[in-house]
Amino acid sequence: MTDHNPSATLLQPGQTADAHYRLDAGGDLSDGRVLIGTAYGSGPGEISTQITHTFDGSGSITLDCDSTAPWRACDSSIIALRVGNAPRIPVSN
């Protein structure tokens, strides 16, 4: 995600812009935040996420994004793979 309205008051504390994303695969969610602007400049924030979900038939996957500043998402891809079995195994610690 890229901040489309970078601050004109560089080097003044308190000017930040962050972005929120949510990947939803049939109700399984992965979300997070990325910083796209600070008082020292702005730049693209890189987002990577992964979900394992089994659909019984057709289904939908959505990627929703929002930000505290005007923004644009680019080079976004959702890759779905058909696999025979993908069990979830909890990891401790």
mmCIF file of the C-alpha atoms, coordinates in Angstrom:
data_MODEL
# 
_entry.id   MODEL 
# 
loop_
_atom_site.group_PDB 
_atom_site.id 
_atom_site.type_symbol 
_atom_site.label_atom_id 
_atom_site.label_alt_id 
_atom_site.label_comp_id 
_atom_site.label_asym_id 
_atom_site.label_entity_id 
_atom_site.label_seq_id 
_atom_site.pdbx_PDB_ins_code 
_atom_site.Cartn_x 
_atom_site.Cartn_y 
_atom_site.Cartn_z 
_atom_site.occupancy 
_atom_site.B_iso_or_equiv 
_atom_site.pdbx_formal_charge 
_atom_site.auth_seq_id 
_atom_site.auth_comp_id 
_atom_site.auth_asym_id 
_atom_site.auth_atom_id 
_atom_site.pdbx_PDB_model_num 
ATOM 1  C CA . MET A 1 1  ? 0.000   0.000   0.000  1.00 0.00 ? 1  MET A CA 1 
ATOM 2  C CA . THR A 1 2  ? 1.230   3.480   -0.802 1.00 0.00 ? 2  THR A CA 1 
ATOM 3  C CA . ASP A 1 3  ? 0.344   6.801   0.861  1.00 0.00 ? 3  ASP A CA 1 
ATOM 4  C CA . HIS A 1 4  ? -1.065  9.100   -1.854 1.00 0.00 ? 4  HIS A CA 1 
ATOM 5  C CA . ASN A 1 5  ? -0.947  12.185  0.345  1.00 0.00 ? 5  ASN A CA 1 
ATOM 6  C CA . PRO A 1 6  ? 2.534   12.343  1.880  1.00 0.00 ? 6  PRO A CA 1 
ATOM 7  C CA . SER A 1 7  ? 3.034   14.934  4.590  1.00 0.00 ? 7  SER A CA 1 
ATOM 8  C CA . ALA A 1 8  ? 4.210   18.375  3.514  1.00 0.00 ? 8  ALA A CA 1 
ATOM 9  C CA . THR A 1 9  ? 5.533   18.909  7.050  1.00 0.00 ? 9  THR A CA 1 
ATOM 10 C CA . LEU A 1 10 ? 8.436   16.491  6.983  1.00 0.00 ? 10 LEU A CA 1 
ATOM 11 C CA . LEU A 1 11 ? 10.560  16.231  10.110 1.00 0.00 ? 11 LEU A CA 1 
ATOM 12 C CA . GLN A 1 12 ? 7.749   17.406  12.382 1.00 0.00 ? 12 GLN A CA 1 
ATOM 13 C CA . PRO A 1 13 ? 6.735   14.774  14.942 1.00 0.00 ? 13 PRO A CA 1 
ATOM 14 C CA . GLY A 1 14 ? 3.247   13.352  15.060 1.00 0.00 ? 14 GLY A CA 1 
ATOM 15 C CA . GLN A 1 15 ? 2.553   12.924  11.338 1.00 0.00 ? 15 GLN A CA 1 
ATOM 16 C CA . THR A 1 16 ? 1.988   9.234   10.614 1.00 0.00 ? 16 THR A CA 1 
ATOM 17 C CA . ALA A 1 17 ? -0.166  7.152   8.294  1.00 0.00 ? 17 ALA A CA 1 
ATOM 18 C CA . ASP A 1 18 ? -0.901  3.480   8.712  1.00 0.00 ? 18 ASP A CA 1 
ATOM 19 C CA . ALA A 1 19 ? -2.899  0.973   6.727  1.00 0.00 ? 19 ALA A CA 1 
ATOM 20 C CA . HIS A 1 20 ? -5.032  -1.980  7.768  1.00 0.00 ? 20 HIS A CA 1 
ATOM 21 C CA . TYR A 1 21 ? -5.698  -5.062  5.680  1.00 0.00 ? 21 TYR A CA 1 
ATOM 22 C CA . ARG A 1 22 ? -7.933  -8.105  6.076  1.00 0.00 ? 22 ARG A CA 1 
ATOM 23 C CA . LEU A 1 23 ? -7.840  -11.293 4.034  1.00 0.00 ? 23 LEU A CA 1 
ATOM 24 C CA . ASP A 1 24 ? -11.040 -13.344 4.353  1.00 0.00 ? 24 ASP A CA 1 
ATOM 25 C CA . ALA A 1 25 ? -11.263 -16.869 2.979  1.00 0.00 ? 25 ALA A CA 1 
ATOM 26 C CA . GLY A 1 26 ? -14.689 -18.292 3.725  1.00 0.00 ? 26 GLY A CA 1 
ATOM 27 C CA . GLY A 1 27 ? -14.713 -16.777 7.224  1.00 0.00 ? 27 GLY A CA 1 
ATOM 28 C CA . ASP A 1 28 ? -11.082 -17.584 8.098  1.00 0.00 ? 28 ASP A CA 1 
ATOM 29 C CA . LEU A 1 29 ? -9.390  -14.230 8.640  1.00 0.00 ? 29 LEU A CA 1 
ATOM 30 C CA . SER A 1 30 ? -5.891  -12.842 8.587  1.00 0.00 ? 30 SER A CA 1 
ATOM 31 C CA . ASP A 1 31 ? -5.409  -9.154  9.248  1.00 0.00 ? 31 ASP A CA 1 
ATOM 32 C CA . GLY A 1 32 ? -2.720  -6.711  10.202 1.00 0.00 ? 32 GLY A CA 1 
ATOM 33 C CA . ARG A 1 33 ? -1.341  -3.208  9.927  1.00 0.00 ? 33 ARG A CA 1 
ATOM 34 C CA . VAL A 1 34 ? 1.543   -1.606  8.112  1.00 0.00 ? 34 VAL A CA 1 
ATOM 35 C CA . LEU A 1 35 ? 3.107   1.862   8.473  1.00 0.00 ? 35 LEU A CA 1 
ATOM 36 C CA . ILE A 1 36 ? 3.077   3.804   5.182  1.00 0.00 ? 36 ILE A CA 1 
ATOM 37 C CA . GLY A 1 37 ? 4.037   7.296   6.368  1.00 0.00 ? 37 GLY A CA 1 
ATOM 38 C CA . THR A 1 38 ? 5.995   8.947   9.169  1.00 0.00 ? 38 THR A CA 1 
ATOM 39 C CA . ALA A 1 39 ? 7.250   12.441  9.932  1.00 0.00 ? 39 ALA A CA 1 
ATOM 40 C CA . TYR A 1 40 ? 10.398  11.499  8.028  1.00 0.00 ? 40 TYR A CA 1 
ATOM 41 C CA . GLY A 1 41 ? 8.763   10.430  4.773  1.00 0.00 ? 41 GLY A CA 1 
ATOM 42 C CA . SER A 1 42 ? 6.375   7.951   3.249  1.00 0.00 ? 42 SER A CA 1 
ATOM 43 C CA . GLY A 1 43 ? 6.782   4.816   1.227  1.00 0.00 ? 43 GLY A CA 1 
ATOM 44 C CA . PRO A 1 44 ? 5.048   1.626   0.298  1.00 0.00 ? 44 PRO A CA 1 
ATOM 45 C CA . GLY A 1 45 ? 4.130   -0.806  3.044  1.00 0.00 ? 45 GLY A CA 1 
ATOM 46 C CA . GLU A 1 46 ? 4.543   -4.454  2.174  1.00 0.00 ? 46 GLU A CA 1 
ATOM 47 C CA . ILE A 1 47 ? 1.818   -6.889  3.180  1.00 0.00 ? 47 ILE A CA 1 
ATOM 48 C CA . SER A 1 48 ? 2.141   -10.665 3.126  1.00 0.00 ? 48 SER A CA 1 
ATOM 49 C CA . THR A 1 49 ? -0.463  -13.015 4.527  1.00 0.00 ? 49 THR A CA 1 
ATOM 50 C CA . GLN A 1 50 ? -1.458  -16.651 4.261  1.00 0.00 ? 50 GLN A CA 1 
ATOM 51 C CA . ILE A 1 51 ? -4.612  -18.619 5.055  1.00 0.00 ? 51 ILE A CA 1 
ATOM 52 C CA . THR A 1 52 ? -5.406  -22.303 4.769  1.00 0.00 ? 52 THR A CA 1 
ATOM 53 C CA . HIS A 1 53 ? -9.111  -22.846 4.149  1.00 0.00 ? 53 HIS A CA 1 
ATOM 54 C CA . THR A 1 54 ? -11.085 -25.752 2.729  1.00 0.00 ? 54 THR A CA 1 
ATOM 55 C CA . PHE A 1 55 ? -14.103 -24.963 0.581  1.00 0.00 ? 55 PHE A CA 1 
ATOM 56 C CA . ASP A 1 56 ? -16.692 -27.719 0.103  1.00 0.00 ? 56 ASP A CA 1 
ATOM 57 C CA . GLY A 1 57 ? -17.550 -26.192 -3.276 1.00 0.00 ? 57 GLY A CA 1 
ATOM 58 C CA . SER A 1 58 ? -17.151 -22.771 -4.778 1.00 0.00 ? 58 SER A CA 1 
ATOM 59 C CA . GLY A 1 59 ? -16.286 -19.979 -2.364 1.00 0.00 ? 59 GLY A CA 1 
ATOM 60 C CA . SER A 1 60 ? -14.932 -16.473 -2.195 1.00 0.00 ? 60 SER A CA 1 
ATOM 61 C CA . ILE A 1 61 ? -11.769 -14.839 -0.924 1.00 0.00 ? 61 ILE A CA 1 
ATOM 62 C CA . THR A 1 62 ? -11.586 -11.092 -0.353 1.00 0.00 ? 62 THR A CA 1 
ATOM 63 C CA . LEU A 1 63 ? -8.814  -8.655  0.472  1.00 0.00 ? 63 LEU A CA 1 
ATOM 64 C CA . ASP A 1 64 ? -10.064 -5.442  2.103  1.00 0.00 ? 64 ASP A CA 1 
ATOM 65 C CA . CYS A 1 65 ? -7.785  -2.482  2.826  1.00 0.00 ? 65 CYS A CA 1 
ATOM 66 C CA . ASP A 1 66 ? -8.208  0.882   4.532  1.00 0.00 ? 66 ASP A CA 1 
ATOM 67 C CA . SER A 1 67 ? -5.888  3.605   5.734  1.00 0.00 ? 67 SER A CA 1 
ATOM 68 C CA . THR A 1 68 ? -5.705  6.795   7.789  1.00 0.00 ? 68 THR A CA 1 
ATOM 69 C CA . ALA A 1 69 ? -4.483  8.559   4.603  1.00 0.00 ? 69 ALA A CA 1 
ATOM 70 C CA . PRO A 1 70 ? -5.418  8.456   0.913  1.00 0.00 ? 70 PRO A CA 1 
ATOM 71 C CA . TRP A 1 71 ? -3.848  5.250   -0.382 1.00 0.00 ? 71 TRP A CA 1 
ATOM 72 C CA . ARG A 1 72 ? -3.578  2.870   -3.273 1.00 0.00 ? 72 ARG A CA 1 
ATOM 73 C CA . ALA A 1 73 ? -3.038  -0.870  -3.356 1.00 0.00 ? 73 ALA A CA 1 
ATOM 74 C CA . CYS A 1 74 ? -0.912  -2.210  -6.176 1.00 0.00 ? 74 CYS A CA 1 
ATOM 75 C CA . ASP A 1 75 ? 0.624   -5.460  -7.311 1.00 0.00 ? 75 ASP A CA 1 
ATOM 76 C CA . SER A 1 76 ? -1.954  -7.413  -5.284 1.00 0.00 ? 76 SER A CA 1 
ATOM 77 C CA . SER A 1 77 ? -2.526  -11.098 -5.918 1.00 0.00 ? 77 SER A CA 1 
ATOM 78 C CA . ILE A 1 78 ? -4.547  -13.827 -4.288 1.00 0.00 ? 78 ILE A CA 1 
ATOM 79 C CA . ILE A 1 79 ? -3.202  -17.261 -5.119 1.00 0.00 ? 79 ILE A CA 1 
ATOM 80 C CA . ALA A 1 80 ? -5.389  -20.326 -4.481 1.00 0.00 ? 80 ALA A CA 1 
ATOM 81 C CA . LEU A 1 81 ? -4.048  -23.864 -4.693 1.00 0.00 ? 81 LEU A CA 1 
ATOM 82 C CA . ARG A 1 82 ? -6.061  -27.047 -4.887 1.00 0.00 ? 82 ARG A CA 1 
ATOM 83 C CA . VAL A 1 83 ? -4.541  -29.633 -2.572 1.00 0.00 ? 83 VAL A CA 1 
ATOM 84 C CA . GLY A 1 84 ? -5.742  -33.041 -1.470 1.00 0.00 ? 84 GLY A CA 1 
ATOM 85 C CA . ASN A 1 85 ? -5.228  -32.431 2.250  1.00 0.00 ? 85 ASN A CA 1 
ATOM 86 C CA . ALA A 1 86 ? -4.041  -29.417 4.265  1.00 0.00 ? 86 ALA A CA 1 
ATOM 87 C CA . PRO A 1 87 ? -4.605  -30.134 7.974  1.00 0.00 ? 87 PRO A CA 1 
ATOM 88 C CA . ARG A 1 88 ? -4.092  -27.374 10.511 1.00 0.00 ? 88 ARG A CA 1 
ATOM 89 C CA . ILE A 1 89 ? -1.659  -28.228 13.270 1.00 0.00 ? 89 ILE A CA 1 
ATOM 90 C CA . PRO A 1 90 ? -1.373  -25.800 16.228 1.00 0.00 ? 90 PRO A CA 1 
ATOM 91 C CA . VAL A 1 91 ? 2.137   -24.690 17.125 1.00 0.00 ? 91 VAL A CA 1 
ATOM 92 C CA . SER A 1 92 ? 2.947   -24.254 20.807 1.00 0.00 ? 92 SER A CA 1 
ATOM 93 C CA . ASN A 1 93 ? 5.214   -21.527 22.210 1.00 0.00 ? 93 ASN A CA 1 
# 
